Amino acid sequence: MAALVLLIGCGTQGDKGPGIPVGPKWKGPTYRTSVDAKAPKPNPAGITIPTIDFTANPDALETRATLVIRFDTSGAKKATQPMDQMVIGPFDIHGEQGSLPSDYLDTADTGLARMLGAYCMNGKIKMKVAIARSSLSPQAADSEVTAKLLSDWLPIEVEFKNPHPKC
């Protein structure tokens, strides 16, 4: 009889939640990026961007994205107002975790080395990288980049050895 009274007093479990608000599982940007702590040695192009790993919000996965690179041009010896940003063409994303494809980063290395070489830069280059929506235009203004970012900016410092140091 006591057990019956206890069950009657509980009510139905479906009427009320536990009273604890449930927030979103994922906070922050859609993608989180990281790099290997050890900086790679420059490749024949003169620079090597380290492997960029990502973890994605499983509820907001993208199938294609692009890499945006911003770099410090204070060491430029040529060009009065050098461009300080590169938008690399889109790449395919597969799954919630992974790395940017190595051939994609090789293409980014080559393009970045050409730009830095044209500015007669050499030595340590401070830059930051971010993943953005693939619809980002190659000459995107800051406002468009900000609107289409999928990750926070990740600071990186790399060594650039200008293969054509005729500056």
C-alpha positions as CSV (number, residue, x, y, z in Angstrom):
1,M,0.0,0.0,0.0
2,A,2.9,2.4,0.8
3,A,4.4,1.8,-2.6
4,L,1.1,2.7,-4.3
5,V,0.9,6.0,-2.4
6,L,4.5,6.9,-3.4
7,L,3.8,6.3,-7.1
8,I,0.6,8.3,-7.1
9,G,2.4,11.3,-5.6
10,C,5.0,11.4,-8.3
11,G,2.8,12.3,-11.3
12,T,3.7,11.4,-14.9
13,Q,7.3,11.9,-15.9
14,G,6.4,13.3,-19.3
15,D,4.6,16.4,-17.8
16,K,7.8,18.2,-16.6
17,G,11.4,18.3,-17.7
18,P,14.1,18.0,-15.1
19,G,14.3,21.8,-14.8
20,I,17.8,22.1,-16.1
21,P,18.0,24.3,-19.2
22,V,19.8,22.6,-22.1
23,G,22.1,24.9,-24.0
24,P,23.6,24.3,-27.4
25,K,26.2,21.5,-27.4
26,W,28.6,23.6,-29.6
27,K,29.6,27.1,-28.8
28,G,31.5,29.5,-31.0
29,P,32.3,29.3,-34.7
30,T,31.3,26.4,-36.8
31,Y,34.9,25.1,-37.2
32,R,37.8,25.1,-34.8
33,T,41.3,25.0,-36.3
34,S,44.7,24.1,-34.9
35,V,48.2,23.5,-36.3
36,D,51.1,21.3,-35.3
37,A,53.2,23.2,-32.7
38,K,56.5,22.4,-34.6
39,A,57.0,24.7,-37.5
40,P,57.9,22.9,-40.7
41,K,61.0,23.8,-42.7
42,P,60.4,25.9,-45.9
43,N,59.8,23.8,-49.0
44,P,61.3,24.6,-52.5
45,A,58.7,27.4,-52.9
46,G,60.3,29.1,-49.8
47,I,57.5,28.7,-47.3
48,T,55.5,25.9,-45.7
49,I,52.2,26.5,-44.0
50,P,51.9,23.8,-41.3
51,T,49.1,21.2,-41.5
52,I,45.8,22.8,-40.5
53,D,43.5,20.5,-38.6
54,F,39.8,21.2,-38.0
55,T,36.9,20.0,-35.9
56,A,33.4,20.9,-37.0
57,N,30.1,21.4,-35.3
58,P,28.3,18.2,-36.4
59,D,25.0,20.2,-36.8
60,A,26.5,22.7,-39.2
61,L,28.8,20.8,-41.5
62,E,30.0,22.4,-44.8
63,T,30.9,20.4,-47.8
64,R,33.2,23.1,-49.3
65,A,35.2,25.9,-47.8
66,T,38.1,28.2,-48.6
67,L,41.2,29.2,-46.7
68,V,41.9,32.9,-46.0
69,I,45.4,34.0,-45.2
70,R,46.3,37.4,-43.7
71,F,50.0,38.2,-43.2
72,D,52.1,41.0,-41.8
73,T,53.6,43.1,-44.6
74,S,55.6,45.4,-42.4
75,G,58.8,43.8,-43.7
76,A,58.0,44.5,-47.4
77,K,60.8,46.3,-49.2
78,K,58.8,46.8,-52.4
79,A,55.2,48.0,-53.0
80,T,53.9,51.0,-51.0
81,Q,50.6,49.3,-50.1
82,P,51.1,45.6,-50.4
83,M,48.1,43.3,-50.3
84,D,48.1,41.5,-46.9
85,Q,45.4,38.9,-47.7
86,M,45.1,35.8,-49.9
87,V,41.9,33.8,-50.5
88,I,42.8,30.4,-51.8
89,G,40.3,28.5,-54.0
90,P,37.7,26.2,-52.4
91,F,38.5,22.7,-51.1
92,D,36.2,19.8,-50.1
93,I,35.5,19.0,-46.5
94,H,34.8,15.5,-45.4
95,G,33.4,14.8,-42.0
96,E,33.5,16.4,-38.6
97,Q,37.3,16.2,-38.1
98,G,40.3,16.2,-40.4
99,S,43.0,18.3,-42.0
100,L,43.2,20.6,-45.0
101,P,44.5,18.5,-47.9
102,S,48.3,18.6,-48.3
103,D,48.1,19.4,-52.1
104,Y,45.8,22.3,-51.2
105,L,48.3,23.7,-48.7
106,D,51.1,23.2,-51.3
107,T,49.1,25.4,-53.7
108,A,48.7,28.0,-50.9
109,D,52.5,27.8,-50.2
110,T,53.3,28.5,-53.8
111,G,50.9,31.5,-54.1
112,L,52.0,33.0,-50.8
113,A,55.7,32.5,-51.7
114,R,55.2,34.4,-55.0
115,M,53.5,37.3,-53.2
116,L,56.0,37.5,-50.4
117,G,58.9,37.3,-52.9
118,A,57.4,40.1,-55.0
119,Y,57.4,42.2,-51.9
120,C,61.1,41.3,-51.2
121,M,60.2,39.8,-47.8
122,N,62.4,37.3,-46.1
123,G,62.6,35.6,-42.6
124,K,59.8,35.1,-40.1
125,I,56.4,35.9,-41.4
126,K,53.5,36.5,-38.9
127,M,50.2,35.5,-40.4
128,K,46.8,34.2,-39.4
129,V,44.5,31.8,-41.2
130,A,40.8,31.1,-41.1
131,I,38.3,28.8,-42.9
132,A,35.5,30.7,-44.7
133,R,32.5,29.7,-46.9
134,S,33.5,28.7,-50.4
135,S,31.4,31.6,-51.9
136,L,34.0,34.1,-50.7
137,S,35.3,36.2,-53.5
138,P,39.1,36.2,-54.2
139,Q,39.3,40.0,-53.6
140,A,37.0,40.0,-50.6
141,A,36.8,43.1,-48.5
142,D,37.1,42.7,-44.7
143,S,33.3,42.9,-44.2
144,E,32.7,40.0,-46.7
145,V,35.4,37.9,-45.0
146,T,34.0,38.6,-41.6
147,A,30.5,37.7,-42.8
148,K,31.6,34.4,-44.3
149,L,34.1,33.1,-41.7
150,L,33.5,29.6,-40.4
151,S,36.4,29.6,-37.9
152,D,38.3,32.1,-35.7
153,W,41.6,33.4,-36.9
154,L,44.5,31.1,-36.1
155,P,47.8,32.9,-35.6
156,I,50.9,31.2,-37.2
157,E,54.5,32.2,-37.6
158,V,56.4,30.7,-40.5
159,E,59.9,31.0,-42.0
160,F,60.1,32.4,-45.6
161,K,63.3,31.9,-47.5
162,N,63.0,33.8,-50.7
163,P,64.2,31.5,-53.5
164,H,64.9,34.6,-55.7
165,P,66.5,37.0,-53.3
166,K,67.4,39.7,-55.8
167,C,65.9,42.6,-53.8
